[in-house]
């Protein structure tokens, strides 16, 4: 029951769905996800935590940066079904199509440079 509740909670937010779909073909660092969603890093971090608790995504750390990807095929069957359902249900959604275009532009930016910019913007907001 616990896993089902975490899974349904994770799928109940449009930004978490957008993250899942952005990770469809690649892994992304937190800064790239933050740029795509145009949300505060703390908000993105919370969304990523919820997706991780539901076993929908996995992470790896490389230096200072954390990269996220969809859970691999060895995860729970229900998680794989949920990911496939999301992918198939929203393939023609206008916001998802817009996100794909925006993500192409984001991926042209060096990830390290993008992260430095995001960190600099966080520091500006604090002051």
Protein Blocks (a to p, Z undefined) as FASTA:
>chain_A
ZZmmmmmmmmmpfklmmmmmmmmmoccdfklmmmmnopafklmmmmmmmmmmnomaccdd
ehjbccdddddfklcfklmmmmmmmmmmmmmgmklmmmmmmmmmmmmpcfklmmmmmmmm
mmmmmZZ
